[in-house]
């Protein structure tokens, strides 16, 4: 180019600072420089090749120099799933790993030297015996004895390793800052924005016009109507306004638990919290969509809508939706007649279908006889004659009619018996269930009042007489177990259709029925019954200073590992909504072959145990609640005594709380709340 005196690119002076090497991103460079001075976070998202990685490296270079640390992970002897994380000054991590490897190698080297010496001794000893005793027999005896001793020694050496002989654990370096003087830079190039931030998708439940009424869930679980306009009026002082594409854009960030609506989560319809709401003016053509529930949605053409496609939720722009595609929508009806019929085998389902066609045809042609009806339907004369003469419907239809007569079909979301139904179904995932041959629905417990309560709940749901179609069996070698059984097939079919577990649960997938997620009250009853059977409540440890394990456990084979961990994660999320923390999911072996136990460990801090007792409902198990109160009472008394002891020695309240692992709230409760009576038992 004219005016340039460079012969090669080597003649061009390039700054060593990366921030000065960035070309065409002056505005971004200014942001990076400002962020480095203020020690702020910067999120860089954009198309490939725009300089994101270079700007990130520049930010790391500009940040003030600090003492860097290496992060190492050590094996946890108590829990393989929770490694011990330690930090050391930068550059020391590699030294620690090298020392651990050398120590491990020296231990192995010492064993090798000892083995080598023994081999030499065992080879020389027979020849010494031959020369000393001048006998070939003694030579053979010493030779065989030496070989046998050597074999036994090697065997015990290997067995010692397997039986848990002390081993040198080599740590792994998670963050290595060896020979580095500036902040580390980790490039996330190649990960789409959703992997970094979480995909933000819209569905028809989360978008409304300003004057439309959406259903939200109140604290008592009821559905109430609310207008988006009311939210903007309520939080008018915190509205954020921007001018985007010449449109009047407004947004508000809602306080926690201000608005909970029905949305989509993990592929299921589920209550979701609304974090923010926004609106802007739109001038153009709108698209009206109609759901299977005859509900109308009016959206802009580019708006993404959730659809059911091949059993999965897929998002499409409104303008691309075809006529026959089904929009994901909340159904007012949970189950109907067809859901009950679907719990029977294929033959019974086809028979029921023929029967409904028979009734329709007979209604339209009242003067036809059973033979003509059979010919028209393509079935045998005997079948229509039975229906004609005896007025006897197929078994699935009889079940559906019986449930209709009790107001349980179609079963709608506003049915007042749903909390009780959720309570019973939760028990079928715990110590209850339905027999594989569908002979009975049952609950087993060491408490007779628990199985009696279970029976009363079933009687209340179906308007049955006391102990109708049911019995309570006393079992166990010493009569310490009770089992309630109800053999009414109509009752069993309803629970099957609603998601109750049938057969051996150790071989089945655990899942929360989708309708349970639609109402917090349903969730409380469902999880309360499950936890009543499967939670392990703690006692005071024999050392007297902490609680034993507090956990939820279920069993299953390794093939069901993913399902068990997902189900326990759902329980963890439920407990979190109740402000109860859990630590981890632990997997261990049982005495049975090819059987594992999966445990969700609940945090055993004083506050956490108190919140569990206050916020989480436990059904069908009074004993576990009393046991937890007893443990908490004794533990609180121990903490109280220790608090007075430490403060009496001159320690301050704040220091004492840290030593006893207490918060101001738990300390207040311990000092001002009487210890439960159960604690003295």
C-alpha positions in Angstrom: 0.0 0.0 0.0 1.3 3.5 -0.8 2.6 5.4 2.2 3.6 2.3 4.2 7.3 1.6 4.6 6.9 -1.9 6.0 8.4 -4.8 4.0 7.1 -7.6 6.2 4.8 -7.9 9.2 7.8 -8.3 11.4 8.4 -4.6 11.0 5.1 -3.8 12.6 5.4 -2.9 16.3 2.8 -5.0 18.3 2.1 -4.2 21.9 2.7 -7.0 24.4 -0.5 -6.2 26.2 -3.4 -8.2 24.9 -5.9 -5.4 25.5 -4.0 -3.3 23.0 -4.0 -6.1 20.4 -7.9 -6.1 20.1 -9.0 -4.5 16.8 -12.6 -3.3 16.0 -14.0 -3.7 19.5 -13.2 -0.3 21.0 -16.4 -0.1 23.1 -15.8 -3.6 24.5 -12.2 -2.7 25.3 -13.4 0.3 27.3 -15.8 -1.9 29.2 -13.0 -4.4 30.0 -10.7 -1.7 31.3 -13.4 -0.3 33.5 -14.4 -3.8 34.8 -10.8 -4.6 35.7 -10.4 -1.5 37.7 -13.8 -2.1 39.5 -13.2 -5.8 39.8 -16.6 -6.6 38.1 -17.8 -9.6 36.2 -18.2 -9.3 32.4 -20.4 -11.7 30.4 -19.2 -12.1 26.8 -21.8 -13.7 24.4 -21.8 -13.4 20.6 -21.0 -15.0 17.3 -17.7 -16.9 16.7 -14.8 -14.7 15.7 -15.9 -11.4 17.4 -13.0 -11.4 19.9 -14.7 -12.8 23.1 -11.8 -15.0 24.1 -9.3 -12.3 23.4 -11.2 -9.8 25.6 -11.4 -12.4 28.3 -7.7 -12.9 28.3 -7.2 -9.1 28.3 -9.4 -8.8 31.4 -7.4 -11.6 33.2 -4.2 -9.7 32.3 -5.5 -6.3 33.5 -6.9 -7.5 36.9 -4.8 -6.4 39.9 -2.2 -9.0 40.9 -3.2 -11.2 43.8 -1.9 -14.2 45.7 -3.0 -17.1 43.4 -3.9 -20.4 44.9 -4.0 -24.0 43.7 -7.2 -26.0 44.3 -6.7 -29.8 45.1 -9.2 -32.6 45.6 -8.4 -35.3 48.1 -10.3 -38.6 48.4 -12.9 -38.6 51.1 -12.6 -41.9 53.1 -16.2 -41.4 54.4 -18.0 -40.5 51.1 -16.5 -41.1 47.7 -19.1 -38.8 46.1 -17.9 -35.8 48.2 -14.2 -35.2 47.8 -12.3 -33.0 50.2 -11.3 -29.7 48.6 -8.3 -27.8 49.9 -6.4 -24.7 48.7 -2.7 -24.1 48.8 -0.5 -21.2 47.6 0.0 -21.1 43.8 2.6 -23.6 42.7 2.5 -25.7 45.8 -0.2 -28.0 44.3 2.3 -29.8 42.0 4.8 -30.2 44.8 2.1 -31.9 47.0 1.1 -34.3 44.2 4.8 -35.1 43.5 5.4 -35.8 47.2 2.4 -38.0 47.5 3.5 -40.0 44.4 7.0 -40.4 45.8 5.7 -41.6 49.1 3.4 -44.0 47.4 6.3 -45.2 45.2 8.6 -45.6 48.2 6.0 -47.7 50.0 5.8 -50.0 47.0 9.6 -50.0 46.6 10.0 -51.2 50.2 7.6 -54.1 49.6 9.5 -55.0 46.4 12.9 -55.0 48.2 11.5 -57.2 51.0 10.0 -59.6 48.5 13.3 -59.7 46.6 15.3 -60.5 49.8 12.9 -63.3 50.7 13.2 -64.8 47.2 17.0 -64.9 47.5 16.8 -66.4 51.0 14.3 -69.1 49.9 16.6 -70.0 47.0 19.9 -70.2 49.1 18.4 -72.0 52.2 17.9 -75.4 50.5 21.6 -75.5 49.3 22.8 -74.5 52.8 20.6 -77.4 54.3 22.1 -79.9 51.8 25.7 -78.9 52.6 25.0 -78.8 56.4 22.9 -82.0 56.7 24.4 -83.8 53.7 21.0 -85.1 52.7 18.9 -84.7 49.5 15.8 -85.2 51.6 16.5 -82.1 53.7 17.3 -80.2 50.5 13.9 -81.1 49.1 12.1 -80.3 52.4 13.8 -76.8 52.7 13.1 -76.1 49.0 9.4 -76.9 49.2 9.1 -75.2 52.5 10.7 -72.0 51.2 8.5 -72.0 48.1 5.4 -72.5 50.3 6.4 -69.7 52.7 7.1 -67.4 49.8 3.6 -68.1 48.2 1.8 -67.6 51.6 3.7 -64.3 52.1 2.7 -63.0 48.7 -0.9 -64.0 49.3 -1.1 -62.2 52.6 0.6 -59.1 51.1 -2.1 -58.9 48.4 -4.9 -59.6 50.9 -3.6 -56.9 53.1 -4.0 -54.4 50.2 -7.5 -55.5 49.5 -8.6 -55.5 53.1 -7.9 -51.8 53.4 -4.2 -51.6 54.4 -3.2 -47.9 54.7 -2.5 -46.5 51.2 -1.1 -43.2 50.1 -3.9 -41.2 48.4 -2.6 -39.0 45.6 -4.6 -35.8 45.3 -5.8 -34.3 42.0 -5.2 -30.7 41.0 -8.5 -29.0 40.1 -7.0 -25.5 39.5 -3.2 -25.3 38.7 -1.6 -21.9 39.0 2.0 -23.1 38.7 4.4 -20.5 37.5 1.5 -18.0 36.9 1.5 -14.4 38.0 -1.8 -13.2 36.7 -5.5 -14.3 37.2 -6.3 -17.5 35.3 -8.4 -17.4 32.2 -10.8 -20.3 31.3 -12.2 -20.2 27.8 -15.9 -21.3 27.4 -15.8 -21.1 23.6 -17.9 -23.9 22.0 -20.6 -23.9 24.8 -23.9 -22.5 23.6 -25.4 -19.7 25.7 -28.0 -22.1 27.1 -25.3 -24.3 28.6 -23.8 -21.3 30.4 -26.9 -19.5 31.5 -29.7 -22.0 31.1 -32.2 -21.9 28.2 -34.9 -19.3 28.6 -37.9 -20.6 26.8 -41.5 -19.2 26.7 -44.6 -21.3 26.8 -48.3 -20.2 26.5 -48.7 -20.1 30.3 -45.9 -17.5 30.7 -47.1 -14.8 28.2 -50.2 -12.7 28.5 -51.7 -9.5 27.2 -51.8 -6.8 29.8 -55.6 -7.1 30.3 -55.8 -10.9 30.2 -56.5 -13.0 33.3 -54.0 -15.7 34.1 -54.4 -18.4 36.7 -51.9 -18.2 39.6 -51.6 -20.3 42.7 -52.1 -18.8 46.1 -50.4 -20.0 49.3 -53.2 -22.3 50.2 -53.0 -24.0 46.8 -56.1 -22.5 45.2 -56.2 -21.1 41.6 -57.0 -17.4 41.5 -57.4 -15.0 38.7 -55.0 -12.0 38.3 -54.2 -9.4 35.7 -50.8 -8.6 34.4 -51.8 -4.9 34.6 -52.3 -5.2 38.3 -48.7 -6.3 38.8 -47.4 -3.2 37.0 -49.6 -1.0 39.1 -48.5 -2.7 42.3 -44.8 -2.3 41.5 -45.0 0.9 39.6 -42.1 2.4 41.5 -39.7 -0.3 40.3 -40.6 -0.4 36.6 -37.6 -0.3 34.3 -38.2 1.5 31.0 -36.1 1.3 27.8 -36.4 2.4 24.2 -35.9 -0.8 22.1 -36.5 -0.7 18.3 -38.7 2.4 18.9 -41.0 0.4 21.1 -42.0 1.4 24.6 -40.5 -1.4 26.7 -41.3 -1.9 30.4 -40.1 -4.6 32.8 -40.5 -5.4 36.5 -38.5 -7.8 38.7 -40.9 -9.5 41.1 -40.2 -10.3 44.7 -39.7 -14.0 45.7 -43.0 -16.0 45.7 -45.0 -13.0 44.5 -46.5 -14.9 41.5 -46.5 -18.6 40.9 -48.3 -19.9 37.8 -48.6 -23.2 35.9 -45.6 -23.7 33.5 -43.3 -26.3 32.1 -40.4 -27.8 34.0 -38.3 -30.9 33.1 -40.8 -31.9 30.4 -43.8 -31.8 32.8 -46.5 -29.2 33.6 -45.5 -27.8 36.9 -46.0 -24.8 39.2 -43.2 -22.3 38.3 -42.3 -19.0 39.9 -42.4 -15.8 37.8 -39.2 -13.9 38.2 -40.0 -10.9 36.0 -42.6 -9.5 33.7 -42.2 -7.3 30.7 -44.3 -5.6 28.0 -43.9 -3.4 24.9 -46.2 -1.9 22.3 -46.8 -4.1 19.2 -48.5 -2.9 16.0 -49.1 -5.8 13.6 -51.0 -9.0 12.9 -51.7 -11.4 15.8 -52.3 -15.1 15.8 -55.1 -16.8 17.8 -54.5 -20.4 18.9 -57.0 -22.8 20.5 -56.0 -25.5 22.9 -57.6 -28.9 23.3 -59.4 -27.5 26.3 -61.0 -24.8 24.1 -58.9 -22.1 25.6 -57.7 -19.3 23.3 -54.2 -17.8 23.2 -53.4 -14.6 21.2 -49.7 -14.1 20.5 -47.4 -12.4 18.0 -46.3 -14.5 15.0 -42.7 -14.9 16.2 -43.7 -16.0 19.7 -42.6 -19.5 20.6 -45.3 -21.9 21.8 -44.9 -25.3 23.6 -46.3 -28.2 21.6 -46.7 -31.9 22.3 -44.8 -33.8 19.5 -44.2 -37.5 19.8 -44.7 -37.4 23.6 -42.1 -34.6 24.1 -42.4 -30.8 24.5 -41.1 -28.9 21.5 -41.1 -25.2 20.9 -42.2 -23.6 17.6 -43.0 -20.0 16.5 -46.7 -19.4 16.3 -46.6 -18.7 12.6 -45.1 -22.2 12.0 -47.7 -24.2 14.0 -49.8 -26.6 11.9 -53.5 -27.2 12.4 -53.3 -30.7 14.0 -50.4 -30.0 16.4 -51.4 -30.0 20.1 -50.5 -27.1 22.3 -49.3 -27.9 25.8 -52.1 -26.8 28.1 -53.2 -27.4 31.7 -56.1 -29.9 31.6 -59.0 -29.3 34.0 -59.7 -33.1 33.9 -57.0 -35.3 35.3 -58.5 -38.7 34.2 -61.7 -39.8 32.5 -63.4 -43.1 31.6 -60.8 -44.0 29.0 -57.9 -43.7 31.5 -59.7 -46.3 33.7 -60.3 -48.6 30.7 -56.6 -48.3 29.8 -55.6 -50.0 33.0 -57.1 -53.3 31.7 -55.6 -55.6 29.1 -56.0 -55.2 25.4 -58.9 -57.6 25.1 -61.0 -55.7 27.7 -60.1 -52.4 26.1 -61.4 -53.6 22.7 -64.5 -55.1 24.3 -65.3 -51.7 26.0 -64.8 -49.9 22.7 -67.3 -52.3 21.0 -69.8 -51.8 23.9 -69.7 -48.0 23.5 -70.2 -48.3 19.7 -73.1 -50.7 20.5 -74.8 -48.1 22.8 -74.3 -45.3 20.2 -75.7 -47.5 17.4 -78.6 -48.7 19.5 -79.5 -45.1 20.4 -79.5 -44.0 16.8 -81.5 -47.1 15.7 -83.9 -48.0 18.5 -85.8 -50.5 16.4 -82.9 -52.7 15.5 -82.5 -56.1 17.1 -79.3 -57.5 18.6 -78.5 -59.6 15.5 -78.6 -56.6 13.2 -76.6 -54.6 15.7 -74.0 -57.4 15.8 -73.8 -57.6 12.0 -73.3 -53.8 11.8 -70.6 -53.9 14.5 -68.9 -57.0 13.1 -69.1 -59.0 16.3 -70.8 -62.3 17.3 -74.5 -62.5 18.0 -73.7 -63.9 21.4 -71.9 -60.7 22.5 -74.7 -58.3 21.6 -77.3 -60.7 22.9 -75.6 -60.7 26.3 -75.6 -56.9 26.3 -79.2 -56.8 25.1 -80.8 -59.4 27.4 -78.7 -58.9 30.6 -77.9 -55.3 30.2 -74.4 -56.3 31.4 -71.5 -54.0 30.4 -67.8 -55.1 30.2 -65.9 -55.0 33.4 -63.9 -51.8 32.6 -67.2 -50.0 31.8 -68.7 -51.2 35.1 -65.7 -49.8 37.0 -66.0 -46.5 35.2 -69.8 -46.3 36.0 -69.1 -47.2 39.7 -66.6 -44.4 40.0 -69.0 -42.0 38.2 -71.6 -42.7 40.8 -69.2 -41.5 43.5 -68.3 -38.3 41.7 -64.7 -39.5 40.9 -65.1 -39.6 37.0 -64.2 -37.4 35.3 -61.8 -36.4 38.0 -61.2 -32.7 37.9 -58.6 -30.5 39.5 -61.2 -28.9 41.8 -62.3 -32.2 43.3 -62.1 -31.8 47.1 -61.0 -35.4 47.5 -57.7 -35.0 45.5 -55.6 -34.2 48.6 -56.7 -37.5 50.2 -56.0 -39.3 46.9 -52.5 -37.8 46.8 -52.0 -38.9 50.4 -52.8 -42.5 49.6 -50.8 -42.6 46.3 -47.7 -41.3 48.2 -48.0 -44.2 50.5 -48.0 -46.7 47.6 -44.4 -45.5 46.8 -43.4 -46.1 50.4 -44.5 -49.0 52.6 -47.7 -49.5 50.6 -48.5 -50.5 47.1 -50.7 -52.6 44.8 -50.2 -56.3 44.4 -48.9 -57.5 41.0 -52.1 -59.5 40.5 -54.2 -56.4 41.4 -55.9 -58.3 44.2 -55.6 -55.5 46.8 -54.1 -52.1 47.6 -52.2 -52.2 50.9 -50.1 -50.4 53.5 -47.8 -52.1 56.0 -46.6 -50.5 59.2 -45.4 -51.2 62.7 -48.1 -48.8 63.9 -51.7 -50.1 63.9 -53.1 -46.6 64.0 -51.3 -45.8 60.8 -52.9 -48.6 58.8 -56.3 -47.8 60.3 -55.9 -44.1 59.2 -55.0 -45.4 55.7 -58.2 -47.4 55.7 -60.3 -44.5 56.8 -58.9 -42.3 54.0 -59.8 -44.9 51.4 -63.3 -45.1 52.9 -63.7 -41.3 52.8 -62.6 -41.1 49.1 -65.0 -43.8 47.9 -67.8 -43.3 50.4 -67.4 -46.9 51.7 -68.8 -48.3 54.9 -66.3 -49.0 57.7 -64.0 -51.9 56.8 -65.9 -52.6 53.6 -63.9 -54.9 51.3 -61.0 -54.6 53.6 -59.1 -56.2 56.5 -56.1 -55.6 58.8 -53.7 -58.5 59.2 -51.3 -58.8 62.1 -47.9 -60.1 61.1 -44.3 -60.5 62.1 -42.7 -63.1 64.4 -43.7 -61.2 67.5 -46.8 -59.5 66.1 -45.2 -56.2 65.6 -46.4 -55.5 62.0 -49.8 -54.6 60.7 -51.1 -54.7 57.1 -54.2 -53.0 55.8 -55.7 -54.5 52.5 -58.6 -53.4 50.4 -59.8 -55.8 47.7 -62.3 -53.6 45.9 -61.2 -53.7 42.2 -62.9 -50.4 41.3 -60.8 -48.7 44.1 -57.6 -50.3 42.8 -58.2 -49.3 39.2 -58.6 -45.6 40.1 -55.3 -45.5 41.9 -53.6 -47.3 39.0 -54.9 -44.7 36.6 -53.6 -42.0 38.8 -50.0 -43.3 39.0 -49.9 -45.7 42.0 -47.1 -48.3 41.9 -48.0 -51.9 41.2 -45.8 -54.9 42.0 -42.2 -55.1 43.3 -41.0 -51.5 43.6 -37.3 -52.5 43.6 -37.7 -53.4 39.9 -39.9 -50.4 38.9 -39.2 -46.8 38.0 -40.2 -44.2 40.7 -42.0 -41.2 39.4 -44.2 -38.4 40.7 -47.5 -38.3 38.9 -47.7 -35.1 36.8 -51.0 -34.0 38.4 -49.4 -33.9 41.9 -47.2 -31.0 40.8 -50.2 -28.8 40.0 -51.0 -27.9 43.5 -48.7 -27.4 46.6 -51.3 -29.2 48.8 -51.2 -32.3 46.6 -47.4 -32.2 46.9 -47.5 -31.9 50.7 -49.8 -34.9 51.0 -48.0 -37.0 48.5 -44.4 -36.4 49.8 -45.7 -36.6 53.4 -47.0 -40.1 52.9 -43.8 -41.2 51.0 -41.5 -39.8 53.7 -43.7 -41.4 56.4 -42.6 -44.7 55.1 -39.0 -44.1 53.8 -37.4 -41.4 55.9 -34.9 -42.5 58.5 -35.1 -40.1 61.5 -32.0 -39.7 63.8 -31.3 -40.2 67.4 -28.6 -38.7 69.6 -25.3 -40.5 69.0 -23.8 -42.5 71.8 -21.1 -39.9 72.2 -23.9 -37.4 73.0 -22.8 -34.5 70.8 -24.5 -35.0 67.4 -27.4 -36.7 65.6 -27.1 -39.9 63.7 -28.1 -40.2 60.1 -31.1 -38.2 58.8 -31.9 -39.5 55.3 -34.4 -40.8 52.7 -33.6 -44.2 51.3 -34.8 -46.3 48.4 -33.4 -49.4 46.8 -32.9 -50.6 43.3 -30.5 -52.2 40.8 -27.7 -50.4 39.1 -29.9 -50.3 35.9 -32.3 -48.1 37.8 -29.5 -45.8 39.1 -30.5 -42.8 36.9 -34.2 -43.1 37.8 -33.5 -43.3 41.6 -31.1 -40.3 41.6 -33.6 -38.2 39.6 -36.5 -39.2 42.0 -34.4 -38.3 45.0 -33.5 -35.0 43.3 -37.2 -34.2 43.0 -37.5 -34.9 46.8 -34.5 -32.6 47.4 -36.1 -29.8 45.4 -39.4 -30.3 47.3 -37.6 -30.0 50.6 -35.7 -27.0 49.3 -39.1 -25.3 48.7 -39.8 -26.0 52.3 -36.5 -24.3 53.3 -35.0 -27.7 54.2 -31.4 -28.4 52.9 -30.0 -31.7 52.0 -26.3 -32.4 51.4 -25.8 -35.2 48.8 -27.1 -38.5 47.3 -25.1 -41.5 48.6 -25.1 -44.8 46.8 -24.2 -48.0 48.8 -24.6 -51.8 48.6 -27.2 -53.9 50.4 -27.0 -57.5 51.6 -28.9 -58.6 48.5 -27.0 -59.4 45.3 -27.2 -56.8 42.5 -29.1 -54.4 44.9 -28.1 -50.9 45.8 -29.5 -48.4 48.3 -29.8 -44.7 47.3 -29.9 -42.3 50.2 -30.7 -38.5 50.2 -28.8 -37.1 53.2 -30.6 -34.3 54.9 -28.5 -31.6 56.6 -28.3 -32.2 60.4 -27.9 -28.6 61.5 -30.2 -27.4 64.3 -32.0 -24.9 62.1 -32.5 -27.4 59.3 -34.0 -30.1 61.6 -36.3 -27.5 63.2 -37.5 -26.3 59.7 -38.2 -29.9 58.7 -40.4 -30.4 61.7 -42.2 -27.1 61.2 -42.6 -27.1 57.4 -42.7 -30.8 56.2 -45.8 -32.9 56.8 -45.3 -36.6 57.7 -48.3 -39.0 57.1 -49.0 -42.5 58.5 -46.1 -42.5 61.0 -46.5 -40.9 64.4 -43.5 -42.8 65.8 -41.0 -41.1 63.5 -42.2 -37.7 64.4 -42.0 -38.4 68.1 -38.5 -39.9 67.6 -37.4 -36.8 65.8 -38.8 -34.5 68.5 -37.1 -36.6 71.2 -33.7 -36.4 69.4 -34.1 -32.6 68.9 -35.2 -32.1 72.5 -32.2 -33.9 73.9 -29.8 -32.2 71.4 -31.2 -28.8 72.2 -30.7 -29.5 76.0 -27.1 -30.5 75.3 -26.5 -27.3 73.3 -28.2 -25.2 76.0 -26.0 -26.7 78.8 -22.9 -26.2 76.7 -23.9 -22.6 75.9 -24.2 -21.7 79.6 -20.9 -23.5 80.3 -19.0 -21.6 77.6 -20.5 -18.2 78.4 -19.7 -18.9 82.1 -16.0 -19.3 81.1 -16.0 -15.8 79.5 -16.7 -16.6 75.9 -18.9 -14.1 74.0 -22.2 -15.1 72.5 -21.0 -14.8 68.9 -17.9 -17.0 69.6 -20.1 -19.5 71.5 -22.6 -19.7 68.6 -19.7 -20.5 66.2 -18.3 -23.1 68.5 -21.7 -24.8 68.8 -22.6 -24.3 65.1 -25.7 -22.3 66.0 -27.5 -19.4 64.3 -29.1 -16.5 66.3 -32.5 -18.0 65.4 -31.7 -21.5 66.7 -30.0 -20.1 69.8 -33.1 -18.0 70.6 -35.3 -21.1 70.2 -33.1 -23.2 72.5 -32.9 -20.5 75.2 -36.6 -19.5 75.1 -38.5 -22.7 74.1 -39.3 -25.4 76.6 -37.7 -28.8 75.8 -40.3 -31.3 74.4 -41.6 -33.8 76.9 -40.5 -36.6 74.7 -36.9 -35.6 75.2 -37.0 -37.0 78.8 -38.2 -40.4 77.7 
